[in-house]
Amino acid sequence: MKLLKRLWTGLLLFMIILSLAAIIYVLQWKEEPAGIKLPPQEAKQAEQSRMGLPQAQKGKTAKEAPVVPLRVPQKEKEKIVVAKIGKTPLPLRQVAIIIDDIGNDPGSVRELLKIDAEITFAILPLCSHTIDAAETVHAAHREILLHLPMEPASYPREKPGIGALFTDMNEKELLFQLDRDLASVPYISGVNNHMGSKFMGDEEKLELIFARLKGKNLFFIDSRTTPNSKALAASGKSGLPLASRKIFLDNNRDYKEIYKILAGIGRDTEAGDVSPIIIIGHPHPETIRAIKDAIAMLREKGVVIVPASKLVKK
């Protein structure tokens, strides 16, 4: 037993001494935090791998490996868009398209609103669909005019319709009827005349009407139903902003003729005529189809369709 006890004591002492020696050895050879140094060849391969460079082939030294051209890694191939060299961009020509006589047929309003253009709607007062048309057009963010009926030279053979202004009305009657017409068409920004070849030639009557429109911060577009129009003189006296129609689209309800007129505007623009113009049409199926078919062509030739208010002189 004593012998066995001595053996265990000796073994324990040996283990203690061995542990102390190991601790001293580790403390003596502890490295700096710079990291483990690799042999030169392995260090070179590790650096090549980090930089994305080709390593030597397995089983060969770097000198024996074939030389591979340096390739800088790219993120991702970017798609290169090459702009086509075309014609010099055409200057934009502002054209207002006013469609008169709105207020009787809601179907034509819906068809016109399908056209991708800032068409202006001139709505007749006191008609069966006057309010409906105004609400629909306003909801579509298109401009609205009061299409104000006025006495034509051909009256009574041709009648201007309900709400018309006549030259034999006195001042009170004219203003009463005008206010009634204005109140019947909501959301208007201006007014243009329906017929009126006789009334538009009466400067005194026009000045009275224009003064009332001026007081309501509106403008007037002369449809030019007569060459004897006194609109310019009356607007000068009243200070009412004014513009005039240049082209009637559909004196003849012929699709080809209407499209030809629109195409002519495009050709003139392409040739350098950038003067703004106002054109007037009506809600005929032929007119609606021609405008719809011509819009893309007009844009290509530098024509931009704008609300009529954009072309009114202050």
N, C-alpha and C positions, 0 to 999 in steps of 0.2 A: 504493500500500500504506500509506504514511504517513497519507494522508487517511482511508483506511478505519479505521486503527488509532485515529486521533483520534475518529472518529465513535463507535466502540464504547466508548471511554473516557468520552466525554461522556454517552452513553446510560446507562452504568453508574452514573455520578455522579448523573444525574438520578433514576434509580430509587432509589438510596440515600437521596437527599434526600426523595423522595416518601414512602418508607417511614417515615422518621423523623417526617415531618409527620403521617402517619396515626396513629402511636403516641402522639404528643403530644396529638392531637385526642381519641383514645379515653380517655386518662388524664384529660384535662381534664373530660370530660362523663360520667364513670362515675357511675351512680346508687346511691343508698342501698339496702340490702336490703329496703326496705319494699314493693317490687314496682312494677309498671308502672301509672301512673295513666291511667285511661281518661277520655275526654271525659265531661262530666256526663251527657248523655243515655244514652250507652252504659253508663256505670257504673250508672245507675239501672235499666236493663234487666237487667244482669247480676245485680244484687241481687235484683230481682223473681224472676228465674229460680232463684236459689239458695234463696229462701224458698218457692218453689212458687206464687208469685203470677202472675196472667195478665200477659203482655207486651202491648205495643201492637200493633195489627194491622199487618201488613207494609204499608209505604208510607204510614203515618200516624204522626203524633206521638202522644205519650202523652195529650195533651189531646184529640186528635181521636178516640181509641179509646173504644169504649163501656165504661161502668163495669160491672165484673163483681163480684158480691158476694164477699167474702173467704170462702174455704173452708179450714178447717184440715184438713190431710191426716190420715186415720186409718190405723192399722196394718192391721187386718183386722176386719171386722164380727164381733163376738162373738155367739155364739148365746145368746139370753136364755131361760132356763128359768123358767117361771111355775109355782109350786107350786099345785096344786089345793087349794082349801079344802074339807076334808071334816069328818068328825066328829072330836071330840076323841079322841086315841088312848086305847084302852081299857087299863086296868091288866092286867098279865100275871097269869094264874092258873096256878099250877103244878099239873100233873096227872101222876101216874105211872100208866103202863099196864103191868101185869105179866101176862105170858102164862105160865100154869102148864102142867104136864104135858109139858114138852119132854124129849126123850130117846128117843123111839120112831120118830118120822117125820122124817128129815132134809129131806124136801121142804117141810114146813111151816116149817122154820127158814129155808130159802132164800127162801120167799115173804114171811115176816115181815121179813127183812132188806132187802127191796126197798122197804119203807115208810120214807119220810123222816121218821123220828121216833125219839127216844131210848127205845125200848121196852125193858123189862127182861125177861129170860128166866129163868124158874124151872125148873131142870133136875132131873128125878128121878134118884136115884142108882142105879147098878148095872144100868142098862138097856142094850139092844143098841147104842144110839147116844148114850149119855151122854157119852163122851169126845169123839166126833166133833162133837156139838152144841156142847160147851163150847169146843172149839178154833175152830170156825167163828164162833161168836158173839164170842169174845174177839178174833179177827182183825178183826172188823167194829167193834170198839170199843164194844160194847154191854155193859150191866151184867148180871151173872149172879148168881142166887141158887141155893142148894141148896133144892130143893122136897122137904122132909123128910116122908116118910110117917109118919103117926101113926094110932093105933087110932080108928076111928069108933064111934059108939054102935050102929051097925047091924051091927057085926062079930059073927059070921062071914058073915052074908049078903052084906055088902059088904067086900071085902078091899082094904086100902091098898096092897098090893104088896110087892115085895122091899125089904128095908132098913127096915121099919117099926118104930116104937117102940110097945110095948104096956105097959099099966098094970100087968100082972102080972110084968113084968121087975124084977129087983133092980137095985141101983145099978150094980154091975159090968157086968151085961148091957146096961143102957141106955147107959152110956158107951162100951162096946166097939162097940155097933152105931152109935152116933152118930159115933164117930171113923172107922169104916169108911165111913159115908155121906159124911162130910166129905172124906175122902181120894179118893173116887171122882169128885167133881166139881171140877175145877180152876178157878182164877180167880174164886172166889166172893167177894162182898163182904158177903153176909148170907144169911139163911135165912128161908123161910116154910113154913107147914105144909100138907101134902097130907092132906085129910080131917081126922082128929083131933078129931072132935066129942066123943069120950070123953076122950082123953088131955089135950086143952087145958083140961079142967075139973079136972084134978088139979094143984093148986098145988104140992104137994111134989115131984112128978116134974118139973114144969116148972122149978122153981127149980134142980134139979140140972142139967137140960139147959142152962138159961140161964147158969149159972155157967161151964160149959165153953165156951159160945159167947163169953161175955165174955172169958175167958182167951185166946181166939183173935182178939180185936179184931173180932168180927163184930157184926151187929145182927139183930133178929128182926122180921118183919112178920106180924102175926096175920091170917090169912085170914078170921077170924070165921065159922068153920063152926058155931059154937054160941054162943047168947046167954049161956051160963054160963062163958065163957072166963075163966081166971085169969091170963092173960098179963100184965095190968097190975100185979097184985099181985106176981107172981113177978119181973117185971123191976125193980120197985121194990126188992125185997130183994137181987137179984143185981147191980143197977146196969147191966143190959144195955140198950142203946138199943133203943127199940121204936116201931113204928107199926102202924096197923090199916087194913084194907081198908074202904072205904066202899061201893063198888058192885060187884056182880057183873054183868058184861056179858051173859053168854050162858047164863043159866039155861034159856032156850029158844033152840034153835039156829035162830033166825029172823033173816034179814038185816035186814028192815025194823025189827024190834023193837030189834035191837042198834044200828042207825044212829039210831033215835029216842032211845035213851038218850044217845048221844054228842051228838046235836043239843041235847038238853035241858041238858047240861053247858055247851054253847056259849051257849045262851039265858040261862042263869043268870049266866054270866060277864058277858055283855053288859049284863045288868040290874044288875050291881054286886057279885055274889057272887064274891069272889076268894079264898075259903078254899081251901087246897090239899087235894087228895083223892087217894086211891089207889083205882084200879079194877083188877079182875082179870078176865081172860078166858082162853080156851083156844084151842089151835091148830086150831079148826074152820075150814073154808073160808068159812063165812058170817061168822065173826068177823073173819077176816083181811081179807076184802073190805070189810066195813063200816068197819073202822079205816082202811084205805087210802083209801076214798072220803071219810071225814070229816076227815082231817087238815087239808086246806086250809081248810075251813069253821071248824074250831076255831081255827086261827091267826088268821083274820080277826076272830074274836070275842074275841081276847085270851087264848087258852089256849096255854100252852107245855108240851110233853111233856118231862118230866125223868126221869132215873133215880130209882128208888125210894129210893136212899140220900139223896137231897136232902130227902126228907120225913120222915126218921127223927129223932125227938127224942133228943138226947143225954142 
